[in-house]
Each structure stands twice: as structure tokens, then as C-alpha cells.
Amino acid sequence: MNIRTKLKSAFMSALSSQGFNQFLQHKARVLRRLRSGNPQVHYFHQVDDPYSHLAVQKLDLLKDSYEVDFNVHLVNGPTAEFKGDQERFDHWAQADAQAIASYYGTHLDCFGARPTANQVAIANGQLTEHLHSAEFAALAIDLGDKLWQGVPLLGDLGKAEEVLRAGDKLRSGLGHYLGAMFYFDGEWFWGIDRIRCLEQRLISEGFARDRDPQALVPEPGFGDRVSTNGSDITLEYFPSLRSPYTAVGHMGVLSLLERTGVTLRLRPVLPMMMRGVPAPRAKQLYIMRDAAREARFRGIDFGHIVDPFGEPVRRAFALFPAAQALGKGLQFVTAYLDAAWTRGLDITTQTGLRRVVESAGLDWQALNDMSRGTDWQALLDENLQAMLESGLWGVPSFRVTGGGISESFSCWGQDRLWRVEAEILSRTATP
């Protein structure tokens, strides 16, 4: 392991550790107590962000349920380098938010094109006048409904530029880039998906008004898991070996396969940064802390990390086609993710890679002999193209086909496995 990889791996391990998380929470708690006034939760609202439209529908519920002050800020959308794939970002966000809305007891009714810049400016202008009022959430919901339904907003463009600049500056200074974000004591929580994490934090700090508090915005799906026979259904699974979210969600994928009996088509892809998708530092930092938090939430071992970026990933993928041909592709990916993200095995060396291969039940020498001359890059390029054609670009991604339904279903994210499971169950129920 070279010194750069060693330092980066040590940093990633520290950043994702429970001890570091507890230290940051303790530090924030001390600083909060030194300040006068009530505890503060900052909420950053982007009027043309579908996830913000869902999140703001829970704002008054949170205000009523926790003894903290909620400070609302208006922000612009993320710049191109934070979107990952600008061409697909907005389309996916709208489709995904619309799909999950009802599961959270919210709504997003989209009729037609995205809100225009003129309509967004009018909405921001109106919200600026009510930024600190008790009516903010209700007004934001009403304006959001009209924006997404294509109902024209009437009125002046307003003067929200200064408010937006202030919101953008504060968000950036605190270390983030998206709308629909909550910030409390040094920790970020994205959208309606992570309100459960914010609630856990507020409950642990003793800010819940209820004497026996429970998260009011839980994750859908988990807890109602059932077994079924989905052998006529195919699950295409697009993982990456250098993805903390893939590592966190992988055990959930294995459980889903076991419980549903679907046919797996394993289609790994190169990491996003190795295929030219930018990941600014603020994005990388949030992803690592969020992935570690998701791992703790799901009871997944995670955090002893050796970063396999670059040549280590290429060496591993060079072996994958042969492992797949021997019926051990899934075992190989499982062993590699465990080594790189849970055990901290030095997979940058031949010795470490050999241990991965052998723990997957494969013979090291035979696998290498079989892999010579294999065009693994073409295979991964084919997988990537299939994923992009589904409108997705990040990992882990999923595509479900079969079960008597002609249309395919595509989804992105380890925190969307409940959607994948619901889709599989709906197809097994189809006559």
C-alpha cells in the first residue's frame, strides 16, 4: 500500500468510525451549551427541488414534536459538479420523489415540464416574505403544488436574491450543496429519507416532547419482509467495488435474493470517479459520514477501510469474468466488499487480493490462468451502458424484469431496496 492510499484509507476509516461520530456529537453538545438560546435545526429549502417539496410537508410535524428551533433558509440548486450526471439528475430526482411520496404520507403531483426560472423566482419571492413565519411550510407546500402541477404563479418576481445568496453561503459554509437538507449540531440529514436519522439524534438529545418518542417519519418497507418465489423475475444488480453505499447495502441485497428467489444478473461497473464523474470534497465527506450512519442504522459492520481506487479495482475486475464463469461472481464481490470496507484488508497488494479470491471459494492460480486475455473492460462498459439506458448513473443500481410484466423497473440507491422489494412482490402477485 502506497503512502497516499494508506493516509486516505486511515482518514476514511476515522471519518466513518463510531468513536469519531460520538466525538463530533459531544463537541457539538458542549458548544451548544456554551451558547445562549434554544437548540437550532437549519432547514434548506429549494423550491424547484422535488425532494424539498416532500421534506417541507413534514416541517410543521417536526416543529410540533421537538423542542428545538427550526430556522428555514432558501437556497438554489446544486452546481453541475455536485450533480454527478447533469443530464439524468433532474429527471431521476423528479421520478424518484414522485414514486416514494405516498409511502411517506406526502404527495408530489407532476404534470408536465419542470418549473420555469420565472415561476421559481416568483415562488422564492413569495416565500421570502414568510421565511420566519409560522405559515412558511403551508405556503411552501401550496406554491410547490402549483409549480409541479404547472399552475401559473402570478405576481412580481420578488426580491429573493439576497436571501438565496445568504442561504447558499450558509449551506456551503456548513459543508453541503443540496436542497432538502437539515442541519443539526454539525450533522447533515438529506431529505425525507434521513428525517428518521434527525429524529433519532433529537430523541437521543432529549428534545422530543413525547415521553415515549418514536420516529414519526420511518423508512418504508423494512420490517414487513416476506419470502416469496420469484424465480421468473430477474434482478439486475449494478454494484461497484469502490462504493461505500454498495458496501452498506450489499447484505440487504443478499437477504433480498434469499427471501425472494429471484434470478440474479450481477453487472458490476467501474466507480464513478474512475469513469470521469466528479465528486467534490464536500460530497465525498458527506457520503462517507452518511454511509457510516446508514451502516449503523442497519446493523452492518463497516468502517475498517482500505481504499481500492484505481489499479486495485482494475486488478479485481480483471478476475471477475472468470469468477462469474465459475459461478462465484457474487461470492467474489461479497468477499471484496467485506475486505475493503469492513475488515480493512490490504486489497492493494497481490497477497490481499489472493485472500479475497480464496475466501470466495476460488483457486488463486486457476482463476488467474483463466483470466488471462479476458476483456473485462468491455464487460464493465456493457454493464455501464445498460445502467445508463435505465436512466441511472450511480451505484448500487437495480433493474427488475419479468414476472409477467413487460415494463422494466429501475432504481438507484441502497436506501431504495424497499422499493426493489415492493416491485418484486408486486410481480409475484401478478396472475
C-alpha positions as CSV (number, residue, x, y, z in Angstrom):
1,M,0.0,0.0,0.0
2,N,1.5,3.3,-1.0
3,I,1.6,6.2,1.4
4,R,-1.2,8.1,-0.3
5,T,-3.6,5.2,-0.2
6,K,-2.6,4.5,3.4
7,L,-3.3,8.1,4.5
8,K,-6.6,8.2,2.6
9,S,-7.7,4.9,4.0
10,A,-6.9,6.0,7.5
11,F,-8.9,9.2,7.0
12,M,-11.9,7.3,5.6
13,S,-11.8,4.8,8.5
14,A,-11.6,7.6,11.1
15,L,-14.4,9.6,9.4
16,S,-16.8,6.6,9.4
17,S,-16.0,5.4,12.9
18,Q,-18.5,5.4,15.7
19,G,-15.9,6.9,18.0
20,F,-15.4,9.9,15.7
21,N,-19.1,10.3,15.4
22,Q,-19.5,10.3,19.1
23,F,-16.7,12.8,19.5
24,L,-18.3,15.2,17.0
25,Q,-21.6,14.9,18.7
26,H,-20.0,15.6,22.1
27,K,-18.2,18.6,20.8
28,A,-21.4,20.0,19.3
29,R,-23.2,19.4,22.5
30,V,-20.6,21.3,24.5
31,L,-20.6,24.2,22.1
32,R,-24.4,24.3,22.1
33,R,-24.5,24.6,25.9
34,L,-22.0,27.4,25.8
35,R,-24.2,29.4,23.5
36,S,-27.3,31.1,24.7
37,G,-30.7,30.4,23.2
38,N,-32.5,27.2,22.1
39,P,-31.0,24.4,20.1
40,Q,-31.2,25.1,16.3
41,V,-32.1,22.9,13.3
42,H,-31.4,24.6,10.0
43,Y,-33.6,23.5,7.0
44,F,-32.5,24.5,3.5
45,H,-35.4,24.7,1.1
46,Q,-35.1,24.7,-2.7
47,V,-38.4,25.5,-4.4
48,D,-37.7,23.6,-7.6
49,D,-36.3,20.5,-5.9
50,P,-38.9,17.6,-5.7
51,Y,-37.2,16.3,-2.5
52,S,-37.6,19.7,-0.8
53,H,-41.3,19.5,-1.7
54,L,-41.6,16.2,0.2
55,A,-39.4,17.3,3.2
56,V,-41.3,20.6,3.8
57,Q,-44.5,18.6,4.2
58,K,-43.0,17.2,7.4
59,L,-41.6,20.5,8.7
60,D,-44.6,21.5,10.9
61,L,-44.8,18.0,12.3
62,L,-41.2,18.2,13.4
63,K,-41.7,21.7,14.8
64,D,-44.6,20.4,16.9
65,S,-42.8,17.2,18.1
66,Y,-39.4,18.5,19.2
67,E,-38.3,21.3,21.5
68,V,-35.8,22.9,19.1
69,D,-36.0,26.0,16.8
70,F,-36.2,25.3,13.1
71,N,-34.5,28.0,11.0
72,V,-35.6,28.0,7.4
73,H,-33.3,29.1,4.5
74,L,-34.0,29.4,0.8
75,V,-31.3,28.0,-1.5
76,N,-30.5,27.5,-5.2
77,G,-29.9,24.1,-6.6
78,P,-26.5,22.3,-6.7
79,T,-24.0,23.3,-9.3
80,A,-23.1,20.9,-12.1
81,E,-20.1,19.2,-10.4
82,F,-22.3,18.1,-7.5
83,K,-25.0,16.5,-9.7
84,G,-22.8,13.7,-11.0
85,D,-24.7,13.4,-14.2
86,Q,-26.5,16.6,-15.0
87,E,-28.3,15.1,-17.9
88,R,-30.0,12.5,-15.7
89,F,-30.0,14.2,-12.3
90,D,-33.2,16.2,-12.6
91,H,-35.2,13.6,-14.3
92,W,-34.3,10.9,-11.8
93,A,-35.0,13.2,-8.8
94,Q,-38.5,14.0,-10.1
95,A,-39.3,10.4,-10.9
96,D,-37.9,9.0,-7.6
97,A,-39.5,11.7,-5.4
98,Q,-42.9,11.1,-7.1
99,A,-42.5,7.3,-6.6
100,I,-41.7,7.5,-2.8
101,A,-44.1,10.3,-1.9
102,S,-47.1,8.3,-0.9
103,Y,-45.0,5.9,1.2
104,Y,-44.1,8.8,3.4
105,G,-47.6,10.2,3.6
106,T,-46.7,13.0,1.3
107,H,-47.5,14.0,-2.3
108,L,-45.9,15.2,-5.4
109,D,-48.2,15.6,-8.4
110,C,-46.1,16.4,-11.5
111,F,-47.9,17.4,-14.7
112,G,-45.7,18.5,-17.5
113,A,-42.3,20.1,-17.5
114,R,-40.1,21.3,-14.6
115,P,-40.9,24.7,-13.1
116,T,-39.5,27.6,-15.2
117,A,-37.0,30.0,-13.9
118,N,-39.6,32.8,-13.9
119,Q,-42.1,30.7,-11.8
120,V,-39.3,29.7,-9.4
121,A,-38.4,33.3,-9.0
122,I,-42.0,34.3,-8.1
123,A,-42.2,31.4,-5.6
124,N,-38.9,32.4,-3.9
125,G,-40.1,36.0,-3.8
126,Q,-43.3,35.0,-2.0
127,L,-41.6,32.6,0.4
128,T,-39.1,35.3,1.3
129,E,-41.9,37.4,2.8
130,H,-42.8,34.4,5.1
131,L,-39.4,32.9,5.8
132,H,-39.7,33.3,9.5
133,S,-43.4,32.9,9.9
134,A,-45.5,30.0,11.2
135,E,-47.1,29.8,7.8
136,F,-43.9,29.1,5.9
137,A,-44.5,25.3,5.4
138,A,-48.1,25.7,4.4
139,L,-47.2,28.3,1.8
140,A,-44.2,26.3,0.5
141,I,-46.4,23.3,0.1
142,D,-49.1,25.3,-1.8
143,L,-46.5,27.0,-4.0
144,G,-44.8,23.7,-4.6
145,D,-48.0,22.0,-5.6
146,K,-48.7,24.8,-8.2
147,L,-45.1,24.7,-9.5
148,W,-45.1,20.9,-10.1
149,Q,-48.6,20.9,-11.4
150,G,-47.8,23.6,-13.9
151,V,-50.3,26.1,-12.4
152,P,-49.1,29.6,-13.3
153,L,-48.0,31.7,-10.3
154,L,-49.0,35.3,-10.6
155,G,-47.2,38.3,-9.1
156,D,-43.9,40.1,-9.1
157,L,-40.6,38.3,-9.4
158,G,-39.9,39.4,-5.9
159,K,-36.5,40.2,-4.3
160,A,-35.2,36.9,-3.1
161,E,-31.6,37.2,-4.5
162,E,-30.1,38.4,-1.2
163,V,-32.0,35.7,0.8
164,L,-30.9,33.0,-1.7
165,R,-27.2,34.2,-1.5
166,A,-27.3,34.1,2.3
167,G,-28.8,30.6,2.2
168,D,-26.3,29.3,-0.3
169,K,-23.4,30.8,1.7
170,L,-24.5,29.3,5.0
171,R,-25.1,25.9,3.4
172,S,-21.7,25.9,1.7
173,G,-20.0,27.2,4.9
174,L,-21.5,24.3,6.9
175,G,-20.4,21.9,4.2
176,H,-23.2,20.9,1.9
177,Y,-24.6,21.6,-1.6
178,L,-28.2,20.1,-1.9
179,G,-31.7,21.3,-1.2
180,A,-34.0,19.5,1.2
181,M,-31.2,19.4,3.8
182,F,-31.5,19.5,7.6
183,Y,-28.5,20.5,9.7
184,F,-28.2,20.0,13.5
185,D,-25.1,20.3,15.6
186,G,-22.5,19.5,12.9
187,E,-24.5,16.7,11.2
188,W,-26.4,16.8,7.9
189,F,-29.6,14.9,7.1
190,W,-30.8,14.7,3.5
191,G,-34.4,15.0,2.6
192,I,-37.3,12.9,3.8
193,D,-35.2,9.8,3.7
194,R,-33.0,10.9,6.5
195,I,-35.5,12.6,8.8
196,R,-35.6,9.4,10.7
197,C,-31.9,10.0,11.5
198,L,-32.5,13.5,12.5
199,E,-35.3,12.3,14.8
200,Q,-33.0,9.7,16.3
201,R,-30.5,12.4,17.1
202,L,-33.1,14.8,18.6
203,I,-34.6,12.0,20.6
204,S,-31.2,10.9,21.9
205,E,-30.5,14.5,23.0
206,G,-33.8,14.6,24.9
207,F,-35.6,17.1,22.7
208,A,-38.7,15.0,22.0
209,R,-41.9,16.4,23.5
210,D,-43.4,12.9,23.8
211,R,-42.5,10.9,26.9
212,D,-42.1,7.7,24.8
213,P,-40.9,9.1,21.5
214,Q,-40.8,7.1,18.3
215,A,-39.6,8.3,14.9
216,L,-42.5,9.9,13.1
217,V,-41.0,9.6,9.6
218,P,-39.7,6.0,9.5
219,E,-38.3,4.3,6.4
220,P,-40.9,2.5,4.4
221,G,-40.9,-1.2,3.9
222,F,-38.3,-2.6,6.3
223,G,-39.9,-4.7,9.0
224,D,-42.6,-6.2,6.7
225,R,-40.3,-8.6,4.9
226,V,-41.8,-11.7,3.5
227,S,-40.5,-14.7,1.5
228,T,-41.8,-15.5,-2.0
229,N,-41.0,-17.4,-5.1
230,G,-39.7,-15.0,-7.7
231,S,-37.8,-17.4,-9.9
232,D,-39.4,-16.0,-13.1
233,I,-38.2,-12.5,-12.1
234,T,-34.7,-11.2,-12.9
235,L,-32.9,-8.7,-10.7
236,E,-30.0,-6.9,-12.4
237,Y,-27.7,-5.6,-9.7
238,F,-25.1,-2.9,-10.6
239,P,-22.6,-2.6,-7.8
240,S,-19.1,-1.1,-7.6
241,L,-16.2,-2.3,-5.6
242,R,-15.3,1.2,-4.6
243,S,-18.6,2.4,-3.3
244,P,-19.4,2.8,0.4
245,Y,-23.2,2.7,-0.4
246,T,-22.7,-0.6,-2.3
247,A,-20.9,-2.0,0.7
248,V,-23.6,-0.8,3.1
249,G,-26.4,-2.2,1.0
250,H,-24.8,-5.4,-0.1
251,M,-26.0,-7.6,2.8
252,G,-29.5,-6.3,2.1
253,V,-29.2,-7.4,-1.5
254,L,-28.1,-10.9,-0.4
255,S,-31.1,-11.1,2.0
256,L,-33.4,-10.0,-0.7
257,L,-32.1,-12.6,-3.1
258,E,-32.5,-15.3,-0.4
259,R,-36.1,-14.3,0.5
260,T,-37.5,-13.7,-2.9
261,G,-35.7,-16.4,-5.0
262,V,-35.3,-14.0,-8.0
263,T,-32.8,-14.7,-10.7
264,L,-29.7,-12.5,-10.2
265,R,-27.8,-10.9,-13.0
266,L,-24.7,-9.4,-11.5
267,R,-23.5,-6.4,-13.5
268,P,-20.6,-4.5,-11.8
269,V,-19.4,-1.2,-13.1
270,L,-16.4,1.0,-12.6
271,P,-16.5,3.5,-9.7
272,M,-18.0,6.9,-10.8
273,M,-14.7,8.8,-10.2
274,M,-12.9,6.3,-12.4
275,R,-15.3,7.0,-15.2
276,G,-15.0,10.8,-15.0
277,V,-17.9,11.6,-12.8
278,P,-16.8,14.4,-10.4
279,A,-17.1,14.2,-6.6
280,P,-16.1,17.4,-4.9
281,R,-14.6,17.1,-1.4
282,A,-17.9,18.2,0.3
283,K,-19.7,15.5,-1.5
284,Q,-17.2,12.8,-0.6
285,L,-17.2,13.8,3.1
286,Y,-21.0,13.7,3.3
287,I,-21.2,10.4,1.6
288,M,-18.7,8.8,4.0
289,R,-20.4,10.0,7.1
290,D,-23.9,9.2,5.7
291,A,-22.8,5.7,4.6
292,A,-21.4,5.0,8.0
293,R,-24.6,6.3,9.7
294,E,-26.7,4.1,7.4
295,A,-24.5,1.1,8.3
296,R,-25.1,1.7,12.0
297,F,-28.8,2.0,11.3
298,R,-28.9,-1.3,9.5
299,G,-26.6,-3.1,11.9
300,I,-23.9,-3.6,9.2
301,D,-20.2,-3.9,10.0
302,F,-18.5,-1.1,8.3
303,G,-15.6,1.2,8.7
304,H,-12.2,-0.6,8.6
305,I,-11.4,0.7,5.1
306,V,-8.7,0.3,2.5
307,D,-9.5,2.5,-0.4
308,P,-9.3,0.4,-3.6
309,F,-9.4,3.3,-6.0
310,G,-7.5,2.9,-9.3
311,E,-5.3,0.0,-10.1
312,P,-6.6,-2.3,-7.2
313,V,-10.1,-2.1,-8.6
314,R,-8.9,-2.8,-12.1
315,R,-6.9,-5.9,-10.9
316,A,-10.0,-7.2,-9.1
317,F,-12.3,-6.6,-12.1
318,A,-9.8,-8.4,-14.3
319,L,-10.6,-11.5,-12.3
320,F,-14.4,-11.0,-12.2
321,P,-15.4,-12.5,-15.5
322,A,-13.6,-15.8,-14.7
323,A,-15.2,-15.8,-11.2
324,Q,-18.6,-15.3,-12.8
325,A,-18.0,-18.1,-15.3
326,L,-17.2,-20.4,-12.4
327,G,-20.5,-19.5,-10.7
328,K,-18.7,-17.5,-8.0
329,G,-19.2,-13.9,-9.2
330,L,-21.4,-12.9,-6.3
331,Q,-19.2,-14.6,-3.7
332,F,-16.2,-12.7,-5.2
333,V,-17.9,-9.3,-5.0
334,T,-19.1,-10.1,-1.5
335,A,-15.6,-11.1,-0.3
336,Y,-14.0,-8.0,-1.9
337,L,-16.5,-5.5,-0.4
338,D,-16.1,-7.2,3.0
339,A,-12.3,-7.0,2.7
340,A,-12.2,-3.3,1.6
341,W,-14.9,-1.8,3.7
342,T,-15.4,-4.0,6.8
343,R,-12.1,-5.8,7.6
344,G,-9.6,-3.3,6.2
345,L,-7.7,-6.0,4.4
346,D,-5.0,-4.5,2.2
347,I,-6.5,-5.4,-1.2
348,T,-4.0,-3.1,-2.9
349,T,-1.5,-6.0,-2.8
350,Q,-1.4,-9.4,-4.6
351,T,-1.5,-11.0,-1.2
352,G,-4.6,-9.2,-0.1
353,L,-6.4,-9.9,-3.4
354,R,-5.4,-13.6,-3.1
355,R,-7.1,-13.7,0.3
356,V,-10.2,-12.2,-1.2
357,V,-10.2,-14.8,-4.0
358,E,-9.7,-17.7,-1.7
359,S,-12.4,-16.5,0.8
360,A,-14.8,-16.5,-2.2
361,G,-14.1,-20.3,-2.6
362,L,-11.8,-19.9,-5.7
363,D,-8.4,-21.1,-6.5
364,W,-6.0,-18.3,-6.9
365,Q,-3.7,-19.7,-9.6
366,A,-6.5,-21.3,-11.6
367,L,-8.5,-18.0,-11.6
368,N,-5.5,-16.0,-12.8
369,D,-4.8,-18.6,-15.5
370,M,-8.4,-18.4,-16.6
371,S,-8.5,-14.6,-16.6
372,R,-5.6,-14.1,-19.0
373,G,-6.8,-12.4,-22.2
374,T,-10.3,-11.7,-20.7
375,D,-11.7,-8.4,-21.9
376,W,-13.1,-7.4,-18.6
377,Q,-13.3,-3.7,-19.6
378,A,-15.7,-4.5,-22.4
379,L,-17.9,-6.4,-20.0
380,L,-18.0,-3.5,-17.5
381,D,-18.6,-1.0,-20.3
382,E,-21.6,-3.1,-21.4
383,N,-22.9,-3.1,-17.9
384,L,-22.5,0.7,-17.6
385,Q,-24.3,1.3,-20.8
386,A,-27.2,-0.9,-19.6
387,M,-27.4,1.1,-16.4
388,L,-27.3,4.5,-18.2
389,E,-30.0,3.4,-20.5
390,S,-32.2,2.8,-17.5
391,G,-31.7,6.5,-16.6
392,L,-29.3,5.8,-13.7
393,W,-25.6,6.6,-13.2
394,G,-24.9,5.9,-9.5
395,V,-24.4,2.7,-7.6
396,P,-25.8,0.5,-6.3
397,S,-28.5,0.5,-9.0
398,F,-31.1,-2.2,-9.8
399,R,-33.3,-3.2,-12.6
400,V,-36.2,-5.7,-12.2
401,T,-37.8,-7.5,-15.2
402,G,-40.1,-10.5,-15.7
403,G,-43.0,-11.8,-13.6
404,G,-45.4,-11.4,-16.5
405,I,-44.9,-7.6,-16.7
406,S,-43.3,-6.3,-19.9
407,E,-42.1,-3.0,-18.5
408,S,-38.8,-2.9,-16.6
409,F,-38.3,-1.2,-13.2
410,S,-35.2,0.7,-12.4
411,C,-34.0,2.2,-9.1
412,W,-30.9,3.6,-7.6
413,G,-29.5,3.5,-4.0
414,Q,-29.1,1.2,-1.1
415,D,-31.9,3.1,0.7
416,R,-34.2,2.2,-2.2
417,L,-34.0,-1.6,-1.6
418,W,-37.5,-1.4,-0.1
419,R,-38.7,-0.1,-3.5
420,V,-37.0,-3.0,-5.2
421,E,-38.6,-5.5,-2.8
422,A,-42.0,-3.9,-3.3
423,E,-41.6,-4.2,-7.1
424,I,-40.6,-7.9,-6.8
425,L,-43.6,-8.7,-4.6
426,S,-46.0,-6.9,-6.9
427,R,-44.7,-9.0,-9.8
428,T,-45.0,-12.3,-7.9
429,A,-48.6,-11.3,-7.1
430,T,-49.4,-10.7,-10.8
431,P,-51.5,-13.6,-12.3
